[in-house]
Amino acid sequence: MMTPGFAEHFAREWVAAWNAHSLERILSHYEDDFEMSSPVIVKVAGEASGTLRGKPAVRAYWEQALAAAPNLRFELLGALAGVNSVTVYYKGHRGVAAEVFHFGESGKVFKAFAHYAEWQA
């Protein structure tokens, strides 16, 4: 069970890692074989399923994303605790977004889902 304190701590660290543009720091939150789903993956990575698996695939995708948005900055709006998940609600360059993170026994994210209020396909 996630606590509100854990959710808030995770969200603040996750946003700080993105705002620092530190790929290693971002990836440190995830298991090696984690799965990431996002409608933006279809456009940026060309993956029709919208899902990437494993740090190497997601690293390549996020390297492209960071290079394409050198001024990327997230503003944390809220963090919600679930049973074994956390939802981070934030404002970014695509507008308002929410990402749902499912945590494994390792204490790291094994599955993540990104949701956007607005984005271009």
C-alpha positions as CSV (number, residue, x, y, z in Angstrom):
1,M,0.0,0.0,0.0
2,M,1.4,3.4,-1.0
3,T,1.1,6.2,1.5
4,P,0.4,9.9,0.6
5,G,3.9,10.7,1.9
6,F,5.5,8.1,-0.3
7,A,3.5,9.4,-3.3
8,E,4.5,13.0,-2.7
9,H,8.2,12.1,-2.2
10,F,8.3,10.0,-5.4
11,A,6.5,12.7,-7.4
12,R,8.8,15.5,-6.2
13,E,11.9,13.4,-7.0
14,W,10.6,12.2,-10.4
15,V,9.7,15.8,-11.4
16,A,13.1,17.1,-10.2
17,A,14.9,14.4,-12.2
18,W,13.1,15.4,-15.4
19,N,13.7,19.1,-14.7
20,A,17.4,18.3,-14.3
21,H,17.3,16.5,-17.7
22,S,19.2,13.7,-16.0
23,L,18.4,10.5,-17.8
24,E,20.2,8.4,-15.3
25,R,18.3,9.9,-12.4
26,I,15.0,9.5,-14.3
27,L,15.7,5.9,-15.1
28,S,16.8,5.1,-11.5
29,H,13.1,5.0,-10.6
30,Y,12.4,2.0,-12.8
31,E,13.1,-1.7,-12.9
32,D,15.4,-2.8,-15.8
33,D,12.6,-4.5,-17.6
34,F,9.8,-2.0,-17.0
35,E,7.1,-1.2,-19.5
36,M,6.1,2.3,-20.5
37,S,2.9,3.2,-22.4
38,S,2.2,6.6,-23.8
39,P,0.3,7.9,-26.9
40,V,3.5,10.0,-27.6
41,I,5.5,6.8,-28.1
42,V,3.5,6.2,-31.3
43,K,4.7,9.5,-32.7
44,V,8.2,9.8,-31.3
45,A,9.4,6.2,-31.3
46,G,7.2,5.0,-34.2
47,E,5.9,2.1,-32.0
48,A,2.2,1.5,-33.1
49,S,1.3,-0.2,-29.8
50,G,2.3,2.9,-27.8
51,T,4.3,0.7,-25.4
52,L,8.1,0.2,-25.0
53,R,9.7,-2.5,-22.8
54,G,13.0,-2.4,-21.0
55,K,15.4,0.4,-20.1
56,P,17.3,0.4,-23.4
57,A,14.2,1.0,-25.5
58,V,12.8,3.6,-23.1
59,R,16.2,5.3,-22.8
60,A,16.4,5.8,-26.6
61,Y,12.9,7.2,-26.6
62,W,13.5,9.6,-23.7
63,E,16.9,10.7,-25.2
64,Q,14.9,11.8,-28.3
65,A,12.3,13.5,-26.2
66,L,14.8,15.4,-24.1
67,A,16.8,16.5,-27.2
68,A,13.6,17.7,-28.9
69,A,12.5,19.7,-25.8
70,P,15.7,21.3,-24.4
71,N,13.6,23.7,-22.3
72,L,11.4,20.9,-20.9
73,R,10.2,21.7,-17.4
74,F,7.4,20.0,-15.3
75,E,5.4,21.6,-12.6
76,L,4.0,19.2,-10.0
77,L,0.3,19.7,-9.4
78,G,-0.4,16.7,-7.2
79,A,0.4,13.1,-6.3
80,L,-2.1,10.4,-5.5
81,A,-1.4,7.2,-3.6
82,G,-3.0,3.8,-4.7
83,V,-2.6,0.2,-3.5
84,N,0.7,-0.4,-5.3
85,S,0.7,2.6,-7.5
86,V,1.2,6.4,-7.6
87,T,-0.4,8.9,-10.0
88,V,1.6,12.1,-10.6
89,Y,-0.4,15.0,-11.9
90,Y,1.7,17.7,-13.5
91,K,1.9,20.5,-16.1
92,G,4.5,20.1,-18.9
93,H,5.1,21.4,-22.3
94,R,2.2,19.3,-23.7
95,G,-0.2,20.8,-21.1
96,V,-1.7,19.0,-18.2
97,A,-0.7,15.3,-17.8
98,A,-1.0,12.4,-15.4
99,E,1.3,9.4,-15.2
100,V,0.4,6.2,-13.3
101,F,3.3,4.2,-11.9
102,H,2.9,0.6,-10.7
103,F,5.6,-0.5,-8.2
104,G,7.0,-3.9,-7.8
105,E,8.5,-5.7,-4.8
106,S,11.8,-4.0,-5.6
107,G,10.2,-0.6,-4.7
108,K,10.8,0.6,-8.3
109,V,8.3,1.1,-11.1
110,F,7.6,-1.9,-13.3
111,K,4.9,-0.4,-15.4
112,A,4.0,3.2,-16.2
113,F,1.2,4.8,-18.2
114,A,1.2,8.5,-19.4
115,H,-2.0,10.4,-20.1
116,Y,-2.3,13.9,-21.7
117,A,-5.1,16.4,-21.8
118,E,-3.8,17.7,-25.1
119,W,-1.3,16.3,-27.6
120,Q,-0.8,16.1,-31.3
121,A,-0.8,12.6,-32.9
